[in-house]
Amino acid sequence: MTTSRENDPVWQAALDWVLSAQQHPPDAATATALAAWLAAAPAHRIAYEEASRVWLLTGLVPPSGKQPT
């Protein structure tokens, strides 16, 4: 089953930006490209902020099968 997010290119791009920033600290060129993408449309910033929150929240959830200590 696919969700609307899987078919949403803005959401996918936002998620790609967030994941990229987590894997490698952005250099000046990447930061400039991200700023331009965010400024291109209000939906870009909204999706990026939501993707960032999702990323943060998933890091706060313990892996399944393990209980928080």
mmCIF file of the N, C-alpha and C atoms, coordinates in Angstrom:
data_MODEL
# 
_entry.id   MODEL 
# 
loop_
_atom_site.group_PDB 
_atom_site.id 
_atom_site.type_symbol 
_atom_site.label_atom_id 
_atom_site.label_alt_id 
_atom_site.label_comp_id 
_atom_site.label_asym_id 
_atom_site.label_entity_id 
_atom_site.label_seq_id 
_atom_site.pdbx_PDB_ins_code 
_atom_site.Cartn_x 
_atom_site.Cartn_y 
_atom_site.Cartn_z 
_atom_site.occupancy 
_atom_site.B_iso_or_equiv 
_atom_site.pdbx_formal_charge 
_atom_site.auth_seq_id 
_atom_site.auth_comp_id 
_atom_site.auth_asym_id 
_atom_site.auth_atom_id 
_atom_site.pdbx_PDB_model_num 
ATOM 1   N N  . MET A 1 1  ? 0.841  -1.172 0.000  1.00 0.00 ? 1  MET A N  1 
ATOM 2   C CA . MET A 1 1  ? 0.000  0.000  0.000  1.00 0.00 ? 1  MET A CA 1 
ATOM 3   C C  . MET A 1 1  ? 0.888  1.237  0.000  1.00 0.00 ? 1  MET A C  1 
ATOM 4   N N  . THR A 1 2  ? 0.624  2.173  -0.881 1.00 0.00 ? 2  THR A N  1 
ATOM 5   C CA . THR A 1 2  ? 1.393  3.404  -0.910 1.00 0.00 ? 2  THR A CA 1 
ATOM 6   C C  . THR A 1 2  ? 0.612  4.516  -0.237 1.00 0.00 ? 2  THR A C  1 
ATOM 7   N N  . THR A 1 3  ? 1.342  5.456  0.319  1.00 0.00 ? 3  THR A N  1 
ATOM 8   C CA . THR A 1 3  ? 0.701  6.607  0.940  1.00 0.00 ? 3  THR A CA 1 
ATOM 9   C C  . THR A 1 3  ? 0.856  7.802  0.018  1.00 0.00 ? 3  THR A C  1 
ATOM 10  N N  . SER A 1 4  ? 0.115  8.844  0.300  1.00 0.00 ? 4  SER A N  1 
ATOM 11  C CA . SER A 1 4  ? 0.216  10.041 -0.525 1.00 0.00 ? 4  SER A CA 1 
ATOM 12  C C  . SER A 1 4  ? 1.610  10.643 -0.445 1.00 0.00 ? 4  SER A C  1 
ATOM 13  N N  . ARG A 1 5  ? 2.307  10.455 0.646  1.00 0.00 ? 5  ARG A N  1 
ATOM 14  C CA . ARG A 1 5  ? 3.667  10.975 0.793  1.00 0.00 ? 5  ARG A CA 1 
ATOM 15  C C  . ARG A 1 5  ? 4.630  10.291 -0.175 1.00 0.00 ? 5  ARG A C  1 
ATOM 16  N N  . GLU A 1 6  ? 4.428  9.019  -0.407 1.00 0.00 ? 6  GLU A N  1 
ATOM 17  C CA . GLU A 1 6  ? 5.319  8.296  -1.312 1.00 0.00 ? 6  GLU A CA 1 
ATOM 18  C C  . GLU A 1 6  ? 5.213  8.826  -2.733 1.00 0.00 ? 6  GLU A C  1 
ATOM 19  N N  . ASN A 1 7  ? 4.091  9.423  -3.063 1.00 0.00 ? 7  ASN A N  1 
ATOM 20  C CA . ASN A 1 7  ? 3.869  9.967  -4.401 1.00 0.00 ? 7  ASN A CA 1 
ATOM 21  C C  . ASN A 1 7  ? 4.026  11.481 -4.448 1.00 0.00 ? 7  ASN A C  1 
ATOM 22  N N  . ASP A 1 8  ? 4.474  12.084 -3.357 1.00 0.00 ? 8  ASP A N  1 
ATOM 23  C CA . ASP A 1 8  ? 4.587  13.542 -3.269 1.00 0.00 ? 8  ASP A CA 1 
ATOM 24  C C  . ASP A 1 8  ? 6.043  13.945 -3.499 1.00 0.00 ? 8  ASP A C  1 
ATOM 25  N N  . PRO A 1 9  ? 6.360  14.548 -4.644 1.00 0.00 ? 9  PRO A N  1 
ATOM 26  C CA . PRO A 1 9  ? 7.750  14.896 -4.940 1.00 0.00 ? 9  PRO A CA 1 
ATOM 27  C C  . PRO A 1 9  ? 8.322  15.941 -3.983 1.00 0.00 ? 9  PRO A C  1 
ATOM 28  N N  . VAL A 1 10 ? 7.484  16.824 -3.455 1.00 0.00 ? 10 VAL A N  1 
ATOM 29  C CA . VAL A 1 10 ? 7.981  17.827 -2.500 1.00 0.00 ? 10 VAL A CA 1 
ATOM 30  C C  . VAL A 1 10 ? 8.390  17.142 -1.203 1.00 0.00 ? 10 VAL A C  1 
ATOM 31  N N  . TRP A 1 11 ? 7.556  16.243 -0.713 1.00 0.00 ? 11 TRP A N  1 
ATOM 32  C CA . TRP A 1 11 ? 7.887  15.498 0.507  1.00 0.00 ? 11 TRP A CA 1 
ATOM 33  C C  . TRP A 1 11 ? 9.156  14.669 0.298  1.00 0.00 ? 11 TRP A C  1 
ATOM 34  N N  . GLN A 1 12 ? 9.248  13.995 -0.819 1.00 0.00 ? 12 GLN A N  1 
ATOM 35  C CA . GLN A 1 12 ? 10.429 13.173 -1.099 1.00 0.00 ? 12 GLN A CA 1 
ATOM 36  C C  . GLN A 1 12 ? 11.692 14.028 -1.162 1.00 0.00 ? 12 GLN A C  1 
ATOM 37  N N  . ALA A 1 13 ? 11.606 15.194 -1.785 1.00 0.00 ? 13 ALA A N  1 
ATOM 38  C CA . ALA A 1 13 ? 12.761 16.088 -1.854 1.00 0.00 ? 13 ALA A CA 1 
ATOM 39  C C  . ALA A 1 13 ? 13.129 16.592 -0.464 1.00 0.00 ? 13 ALA A C  1 
ATOM 40  N N  . ALA A 1 14 ? 12.134 16.961 0.328  1.00 0.00 ? 14 ALA A N  1 
ATOM 41  C CA . ALA A 1 14 ? 12.400 17.421 1.700  1.00 0.00 ? 14 ALA A CA 1 
ATOM 42  C C  . ALA A 1 14 ? 13.075 16.332 2.509  1.00 0.00 ? 14 ALA A C  1 
ATOM 43  N N  . LEU A 1 15 ? 12.569 15.133 2.390  1.00 0.00 ? 15 LEU A N  1 
ATOM 44  C CA . LEU A 1 15 ? 13.170 14.010 3.107  1.00 0.00 ? 15 LEU A CA 1 
ATOM 45  C C  . LEU A 1 15 ? 14.600 13.756 2.637  1.00 0.00 ? 15 LEU A C  1 
ATOM 46  N N  . ASP A 1 16 ? 14.837 13.867 1.346  1.00 0.00 ? 16 ASP A N  1 
ATOM 47  C CA . ASP A 1 16 ? 16.201 13.721 0.818  1.00 0.00 ? 16 ASP A CA 1 
ATOM 48  C C  . ASP A 1 16 ? 17.138 14.780 1.402  1.00 0.00 ? 16 ASP A C  1 
ATOM 49  N N  . TRP A 1 17 ? 16.654 16.028 1.488  1.00 0.00 ? 17 TRP A N  1 
ATOM 50  C CA . TRP A 1 17 ? 17.485 17.087 2.064  1.00 0.00 ? 17 TRP A CA 1 
ATOM 51  C C  . TRP A 1 17 ? 17.816 16.779 3.532  1.00 0.00 ? 17 TRP A C  1 
ATOM 52  N N  . VAL A 1 18 ? 16.822 16.360 4.295  1.00 0.00 ? 18 VAL A N  1 
ATOM 53  C CA . VAL A 1 18 ? 17.041 16.058 5.718  1.00 0.00 ? 18 VAL A CA 1 
ATOM 54  C C  . VAL A 1 18 ? 18.014 14.892 5.872  1.00 0.00 ? 18 VAL A C  1 
ATOM 55  N N  . LEU A 1 19 ? 17.800 13.832 5.129  1.00 0.00 ? 19 LEU A N  1 
ATOM 56  C CA . LEU A 1 19 ? 18.680 12.665 5.227  1.00 0.00 ? 19 LEU A CA 1 
ATOM 57  C C  . LEU A 1 19 ? 20.105 13.009 4.798  1.00 0.00 ? 19 LEU A C  1 
ATOM 58  N N  . SER A 1 20 ? 20.242 13.797 3.763  1.00 0.00 ? 20 SER A N  1 
ATOM 59  C CA . SER A 1 20 ? 21.562 14.211 3.293  1.00 0.00 ? 20 SER A CA 1 
ATOM 60  C C  . SER A 1 20 ? 22.298 14.999 4.374  1.00 0.00 ? 20 SER A C  1 
ATOM 61  N N  . ALA A 1 21 ? 21.584 15.904 5.037  1.00 0.00 ? 21 ALA A N  1 
ATOM 62  C CA . ALA A 1 21 ? 22.204 16.704 6.097  1.00 0.00 ? 21 ALA A CA 1 
ATOM 63  C C  . ALA A 1 21 ? 22.623 15.837 7.281  1.00 0.00 ? 21 ALA A C  1 
ATOM 64  N N  . GLN A 1 22 ? 21.901 14.751 7.522  1.00 0.00 ? 22 GLN A N  1 
ATOM 65  C CA . GLN A 1 22 ? 22.253 13.861 8.625  1.00 0.00 ? 22 GLN A CA 1 
ATOM 66  C C  . GLN A 1 22 ? 23.463 12.995 8.288  1.00 0.00 ? 22 GLN A C  1 
ATOM 67  N N  . GLN A 1 23 ? 23.626 12.675 7.025  1.00 0.00 ? 23 GLN A N  1 
ATOM 68  C CA . GLN A 1 23 ? 24.735 11.823 6.605  1.00 0.00 ? 23 GLN A CA 1 
ATOM 69  C C  . GLN A 1 23 ? 26.034 12.594 6.452  1.00 0.00 ? 23 GLN A C  1 
ATOM 70  N N  . HIS A 1 24 ? 25.937 13.828 5.951  1.00 0.00 ? 24 HIS A N  1 
ATOM 71  C CA . HIS A 1 24 ? 27.128 14.635 5.685  1.00 0.00 ? 24 HIS A CA 1 
ATOM 72  C C  . HIS A 1 24 ? 26.828 16.080 6.038  1.00 0.00 ? 24 HIS A C  1 
ATOM 73  N N  . PRO A 1 25 ? 27.671 16.703 6.847  1.00 0.00 ? 25 PRO A N  1 
ATOM 74  C CA . PRO A 1 25 ? 27.437 18.127 7.109  1.00 0.00 ? 25 PRO A CA 1 
ATOM 75  C C  . PRO A 1 25 ? 27.444 18.898 5.784  1.00 0.00 ? 25 PRO A C  1 
ATOM 76  N N  . PRO A 1 26 ? 26.475 19.753 5.580  1.00 0.00 ? 26 PRO A N  1 
ATOM 77  C CA . PRO A 1 26 ? 26.391 20.456 4.296  1.00 0.00 ? 26 PRO A CA 1 
ATOM 78  C C  . PRO A 1 26 ? 27.549 21.447 4.110  1.00 0.00 ? 26 PRO A C  1 
ATOM 79  N N  . ASP A 1 27 ? 28.094 21.476 2.922  1.00 0.00 ? 27 ASP A N  1 
ATOM 80  C CA . ASP A 1 27 ? 29.101 22.474 2.593  1.00 0.00 ? 27 ASP A CA 1 
ATOM 81  C C  . ASP A 1 27 ? 28.377 23.734 2.126  1.00 0.00 ? 27 ASP A C  1 
ATOM 82  N N  . ALA A 1 28 ? 29.129 24.767 1.772  1.00 0.00 ? 28 ALA A N  1 
ATOM 83  C CA . ALA A 1 28 ? 28.525 26.039 1.385  1.00 0.00 ? 28 ALA A CA 1 
ATOM 84  C C  . ALA A 1 28 ? 27.614 25.894 0.167  1.00 0.00 ? 28 ALA A C  1 
ATOM 85  N N  . ALA A 1 29 ? 28.039 25.120 -0.811 1.00 0.00 ? 29 ALA A N  1 
ATOM 86  C CA . ALA A 1 29 ? 27.233 24.947 -2.027 1.00 0.00 ? 29 ALA A CA 1 
ATOM 87  C C  . ALA A 1 29 ? 25.920 24.229 -1.715 1.00 0.00 ? 29 ALA A C  1 
ATOM 88  N N  . THR A 1 30 ? 25.985 23.216 -0.854 1.00 0.00 ? 30 THR A N  1 
ATOM 89  C CA . THR A 1 30 ? 24.783 22.472 -0.485 1.00 0.00 ? 30 THR A CA 1 
ATOM 90  C C  . THR A 1 30 ? 23.846 23.353 0.327  1.00 0.00 ? 30 THR A C  1 
ATOM 91  N N  . ALA A 1 31 ? 24.395 24.133 1.248  1.00 0.00 ? 31 ALA A N  1 
ATOM 92  C CA . ALA A 1 31 ? 23.574 25.035 2.051  1.00 0.00 ? 31 ALA A CA 1 
ATOM 93  C C  . ALA A 1 31 ? 22.886 26.071 1.166  1.00 0.00 ? 31 ALA A C  1 
ATOM 94  N N  . THR A 1 32 ? 23.599 26.564 0.167  1.00 0.00 ? 32 THR A N  1 
ATOM 95  C CA . THR A 1 32 ? 23.010 27.528 -0.761 1.00 0.00 ? 32 THR A CA 1 
ATOM 96  C C  . THR A 1 32 ? 21.892 26.878 -1.578 1.00 0.00 ? 32 THR A C  1 
ATOM 97  N N  . ALA A 1 33 ? 22.121 25.662 -2.033 1.00 0.00 ? 33 ALA A N  1 
ATOM 98  C CA . ALA A 1 33 ? 21.097 24.952 -2.808 1.00 0.00 ? 33 ALA A CA 1 
ATOM 99  C C  . ALA A 1 33 ? 19.864 24.680 -1.955 1.00 0.00 ? 33 ALA A C  1 
ATOM 100 N N  . LEU A 1 34 ? 20.064 24.296 -0.706 1.00 0.00 ? 34 LEU A N  1 
ATOM 101 C CA . LEU A 1 34 ? 18.931 24.061 0.187  1.00 0.00 ? 34 LEU A CA 1 
ATOM 102 C C  . LEU A 1 34 ? 18.172 25.354 0.423  1.00 0.00 ? 34 LEU A C  1 
ATOM 103 N N  . ALA A 1 35 ? 18.869 26.434 0.679  1.00 0.00 ? 35 ALA A N  1 
ATOM 104 C CA . ALA A 1 35 ? 18.206 27.721 0.904  1.00 0.00 ? 35 ALA A CA 1 
ATOM 105 C C  . ALA A 1 35 ? 17.380 28.122 -0.316 1.00 0.00 ? 35 ALA A C  1 
ATOM 106 N N  . ALA A 1 36 ? 17.917 27.902 -1.493 1.00 0.00 ? 36 ALA A N  1 
ATOM 107 C CA . ALA A 1 36 ? 17.178 28.233 -2.718 1.00 0.00 ? 36 ALA A CA 1 
ATOM 108 C C  . ALA A 1 36 ? 15.944 27.354 -2.856 1.00 0.00 ? 36 ALA A C  1 
ATOM 109 N N  . TRP A 1 37 ? 16.070 26.072 -2.551 1.00 0.00 ? 37 TRP A N  1 
ATOM 110 C CA . TRP A 1 37 ? 14.926 25.161 -2.645 1.00 0.00 ? 37 TRP A CA 1 
ATOM 111 C C  . TRP A 1 37 ? 13.849 25.569 -1.640 1.00 0.00 ? 37 TRP A C  1 
ATOM 112 N N  . LEU A 1 38 ? 14.265 25.893 -0.417 1.00 0.00 ? 38 LEU A N  1 
ATOM 113 C CA . LEU A 1 38 ? 13.300 26.309 0.600  1.00 0.00 ? 38 LEU A CA 1 
ATOM 114 C C  . LEU A 1 38 ? 12.572 27.585 0.201  1.00 0.00 ? 38 LEU A C  1 
ATOM 115 N N  . ALA A 1 39 ? 13.286 28.513 -0.438 1.00 0.00 ? 39 ALA A N  1 
ATOM 116 C CA . ALA A 1 39 ? 12.700 29.795 -0.821 1.00 0.00 ? 39 ALA A CA 1 
ATOM 117 C C  . ALA A 1 39 ? 11.821 29.691 -2.069 1.00 0.00 ? 39 ALA A C  1 
ATOM 118 N N  . ALA A 1 40 ? 11.939 28.615 -2.808 1.00 0.00 ? 40 ALA A N  1 
ATOM 119 C CA . ALA A 1 40 ? 11.219 28.481 -4.073 1.00 0.00 ? 40 ALA A CA 1 
ATOM 120 C C  . ALA A 1 40 ? 9.705  28.362 -3.899 1.00 0.00 ? 40 ALA A C  1 
ATOM 121 N N  . ALA A 1 41 ? 9.264  27.811 -2.778 1.00 0.00 ? 41 ALA A N  1 
ATOM 122 C CA . ALA A 1 41 ? 7.822  27.638 -2.561 1.00 0.00 ? 41 ALA A CA 1 
ATOM 123 C C  . ALA A 1 41 ? 7.553  27.418 -1.073 1.00 0.00 ? 41 ALA A C  1 
ATOM 124 N N  . PRO A 1 42 ? 6.491  28.009 -0.550 1.00 0.00 ? 42 PRO A N  1 
ATOM 125 C CA . PRO A 1 42 ? 6.155  27.780 0.862  1.00 0.00 ? 42 PRO A CA 1 
ATOM 126 C C  . PRO A 1 42 ? 6.007  26.292 1.206  1.00 0.00 ? 42 PRO A C  1 
ATOM 127 N N  . ALA A 1 43 ? 5.518  25.502 0.275  1.00 0.00 ? 43 ALA A N  1 
ATOM 128 C CA . ALA A 1 43 ? 5.334  24.067 0.526  1.00 0.00 ? 43 ALA A CA 1 
ATOM 129 C C  . ALA A 1 43 ? 6.672  23.378 0.780  1.00 0.00 ? 43 ALA A C  1 
ATOM 130 N N  . HIS A 1 44 ? 7.737  23.890 0.195  1.00 0.00 ? 44 HIS A N  1 
ATOM 131 C CA . HIS A 1 44 ? 9.054  23.293 0.414  1.00 0.00 ? 44 HIS A CA 1 
ATOM 132 C C  . HIS A 1 44 ? 9.472  23.438 1.880  1.00 0.00 ? 44 HIS A C  1 
ATOM 133 N N  . ARG A 1 45 ? 9.327  24.642 2.412  1.00 0.00 ? 45 ARG A N  1 
ATOM 134 C CA . ARG A 1 45 ? 9.714  24.868 3.810  1.00 0.00 ? 45 ARG A CA 1 
ATOM 135 C C  . ARG A 1 45 ? 8.833  24.045 4.755  1.00 0.00 ? 45 ARG A C  1 
ATOM 136 N N  . ILE A 1 46 ? 7.548  24.012 4.489  1.00 0.00 ? 46 ILE A N  1 
ATOM 137 C CA . ILE A 1 46 ? 6.626  23.246 5.340  1.00 0.00 ? 46 ILE A CA 1 
ATOM 138 C C  . ILE A 1 46 ? 7.028  21.767 5.337  1.00 0.00 ? 46 ILE A C  1 
ATOM 139 N N  . ALA A 1 47 ? 7.273  21.212 4.169  1.00 0.00 ? 47 ALA A N  1 
ATOM 140 C CA . ALA A 1 47 ? 7.648  19.796 4.066  1.00 0.00 ? 47 ALA A CA 1 
ATOM 141 C C  . ALA A 1 47 ? 8.994  19.547 4.739  1.00 0.00 ? 47 ALA A C  1 
ATOM 142 N N  . TYR A 1 48 ? 9.947  20.461 4.565  1.00 0.00 ? 48 TYR A N  1 
ATOM 143 C CA . TYR A 1 48 ? 11.273 20.296 5.171  1.00 0.00 ? 48 TYR A CA 1 
ATOM 144 C C  . TYR A 1 48 ? 11.174 20.319 6.699  1.00 0.00 ? 48 TYR A C  1 
ATOM 145 N N  . GLU A 1 49 ? 10.404 21.254 7.231  1.00 0.00 ? 49 GLU A N  1 
ATOM 146 C CA . GLU A 1 49 ? 10.244 21.331 8.690  1.00 0.00 ? 49 GLU A CA 1 
ATOM 147 C C  . GLU A 1 49 ? 9.565  20.076 9.226  1.00 0.00 ? 49 GLU A C  1 
ATOM 148 N N  . GLU A 1 50 ? 8.577  19.583 8.506  1.00 0.00 ? 50 GLU A N  1 
ATOM 149 C CA . GLU A 1 50 ? 7.899  18.355 8.942  1.00 0.00 ? 50 GLU A CA 1 
ATOM 150 C C  . GLU A 1 50 ? 8.845  17.154 8.848  1.00 0.00 ? 50 GLU A C  1 
ATOM 151 N N  . ALA A 1 51 ? 9.597  17.050 7.769  1.00 0.00 ? 51 ALA A N  1 
ATOM 152 C CA . ALA A 1 51 ? 10.552 15.948 7.619  1.00 0.00 ? 51 ALA A CA 1 
ATOM 153 C C  . ALA A 1 51 ? 11.611 16.011 8.720  1.00 0.00 ? 51 ALA A C  1 
ATOM 154 N N  . SER A 1 52 ? 12.026 17.212 9.073  1.00 0.00 ? 52 SER A N  1 
ATOM 155 C CA . SER A 1 52 ? 13.005 17.374 10.160 1.00 0.00 ? 52 SER A CA 1 
ATOM 156 C C  . SER A 1 52 ? 12.430 16.900 11.490 1.00 0.00 ? 52 SER A C  1 
ATOM 157 N N  . ARG A 1 53 ? 11.156 17.239 11.741 1.00 0.00 ? 53 ARG A N  1 
ATOM 158 C CA . ARG A 1 53 ? 10.501 16.785 12.979 1.00 0.00 ? 53 ARG A CA 1 
ATOM 159 C C  . ARG A 1 53 ? 10.378 15.262 13.001 1.00 0.00 ? 53 ARG A C  1 
ATOM 160 N N  . VAL A 1 54 ? 10.001 14.683 11.872 1.00 0.00 ? 54 VAL A N  1 
ATOM 161 C CA . VAL A 1 54 ? 9.886  13.227 11.799 1.00 0.00 ? 54 VAL A CA 1 
ATOM 162 C C  . VAL A 1 54 ? 11.244 12.589 12.088 1.00 0.00 ? 54 VAL A C  1 
ATOM 163 N N  . TRP A 1 55 ? 12.293 13.130 11.486 1.00 0.00 ? 55 TRP A N  1 
ATOM 164 C CA . TRP A 1 55 ? 13.637 12.598 11.709 1.00 0.00 ? 55 TRP A CA 1 
ATOM 165 C C  . TRP A 1 55 ? 13.997 12.671 13.198 1.00 0.00 ? 55 TRP A C  1 
ATOM 166 N N  . LEU A 1 56 ? 13.728 13.811 13.824 1.00 0.00 ? 56 LEU A N  1 
ATOM 167 C CA . LEU A 1 56 ? 14.026 13.978 15.238 1.00 0.00 ? 56 LEU A CA 1 
ATOM 168 C C  . LEU A 1 56 ? 13.230 12.981 16.071 1.00 0.00 ? 56 LEU A C  1 
ATOM 169 N N  . LEU A 1 57 ? 11.960 12.853 15.785 1.00 0.00 ? 57 LEU A N  1 
ATOM 170 C CA . LEU A 1 57 ? 11.114 11.941 16.561 1.00 0.00 ? 57 LEU A CA 1 
ATOM 171 C C  . LEU A 1 57 ? 11.531 10.483 16.394 1.00 0.00 ? 57 LEU A C  1 
ATOM 172 N N  . THR A 1 58 ? 11.930 10.091 15.202 1.00 0.00 ? 58 THR A N  1 
ATOM 173 C CA . THR A 1 58 ? 12.336 8.696  15.019 1.00 0.00 ? 58 THR A CA 1 
ATOM 174 C C  . THR A 1 58 ? 13.609 8.398  15.779 1.00 0.00 ? 58 THR A C  1 
ATOM 175 N N  . GLY A 1 59 ? 14.436 9.396  15.991 1.00 0.00 ? 59 GLY A N  1 
ATOM 176 C CA . GLY A 1 59 ? 15.639 9.204  16.790 1.00 0.00 ? 59 GLY A CA 1 
ATOM 177 C C  . GLY A 1 59 ? 15.342 9.079  18.264 1.00 0.00 ? 59 GLY A C  1 
ATOM 178 N N  . LEU A 1 60 ? 14.172 9.541  18.687 1.00 0.00 ? 60 LEU A N  1 
ATOM 179 C CA . LEU A 1 60 ? 13.795 9.489  20.093 1.00 0.00 ? 60 LEU A CA 1 
ATOM 180 C C  . LEU A 1 60 ? 13.037 8.214  20.441 1.00 0.00 ? 60 LEU A C  1 
ATOM 181 N N  . VAL A 1 61 ? 12.636 7.463  19.429 1.00 0.00 ? 61 VAL A N  1 
ATOM 182 C CA . VAL A 1 61 ? 11.893 6.235  19.648 1.00 0.00 ? 61 VAL A CA 1 
ATOM 183 C C  . VAL A 1 61 ? 12.897 5.081  19.741 1.00 0.00 ? 61 VAL A C  1 
ATOM 184 N N  . PRO A 1 62 ? 12.833 4.323  20.844 1.00 0.00 ? 62 PRO A N  1 
ATOM 185 C CA . PRO A 1 62 ? 13.758 3.189  20.947 1.00 0.00 ? 62 PRO A CA 1 
ATOM 186 C C  . PRO A 1 62 ? 13.476 2.140  19.878 1.00 0.00 ? 62 PRO A C  1 
ATOM 187 N N  . PRO A 1 63 ? 14.490 1.407  19.453 1.00 0.00 ? 63 PRO A N  1 
ATOM 188 C CA . PRO A 1 63 ? 14.272 0.336  18.471 1.00 0.00 ? 63 PRO A CA 1 
ATOM 189 C C  . PRO A 1 63 ? 13.248 -0.660 19.005 1.00 0.00 ? 63 PRO A C  1 
ATOM 190 N N  . SER A 1 64 ? 12.480 -1.266 18.098 1.00 0.00 ? 64 SER A N  1 
ATOM 191 C CA . SER A 1 64 ? 11.450 -2.198 18.554 1.00 0.00 ? 64 SER A CA 1 
ATOM 192 C C  . SER A 1 64 ? 12.105 -3.378 19.269 1.00 0.00 ? 64 SER A C  1 
ATOM 193 N N  . GLY A 1 65 ? 11.418 -3.831 20.283 1.00 0.00 ? 65 GLY A N  1 
ATOM 194 C CA . GLY A 1 65 ? 11.927 -4.959 21.049 1.00 0.00 ? 65 GLY A CA 1 
ATOM 195 C C  . GLY A 1 65 ? 12.813 -4.544 22.216 1.00 0.00 ? 65 GLY A C  1 
ATOM 196 N N  . LYS A 1 66 ? 13.167 -3.287 22.279 1.00 0.00 ? 66 LYS A N  1 
ATOM 197 C CA . LYS A 1 66 ? 14.007 -2.806 23.378 1.00 0.00 ? 66 LYS A CA 1 
ATOM 198 C C  . LYS A 1 66 ? 13.200 -1.809 24.203 1.00 0.00 ? 66 LYS A C  1 
ATOM 199 N N  . GLN A 1 67 ? 13.341 -1.910 25.476 1.00 0.00 ? 67 GLN A N  1 
ATOM 200 C CA . GLN A 1 67 ? 12.656 -1.001 26.381 1.00 0.00 ? 67 GLN A CA 1 
ATOM 201 C C  . GLN A 1 67 ? 13.600 0.133  26.781 1.00 0.00 ? 67 GLN A C  1 
ATOM 202 N N  . PRO A 1 68 ? 13.094 1.361  26.894 1.00 0.00 ? 68 PRO A N  1 
ATOM 203 C CA . PRO A 1 68 ? 13.949 2.460  27.357 1.00 0.00 ? 68 PRO A CA 1 
ATOM 204 C C  . PRO A 1 68 ? 14.452 2.180  28.755 1.00 0.00 ? 68 PRO A C  1 
ATOM 205 N N  . THR A 1 69 ? 15.631 2.624  29.034 1.00 0.00 ? 69 THR A N  1 
ATOM 206 C CA . THR A 1 69 ? 16.191 2.402  30.383 1.00 0.00 ? 69 THR A CA 1 
ATOM 207 C C  . THR A 1 69 ? 16.027 3.605  31.253 1.00 0.00 ? 69 THR A C  1 
# 
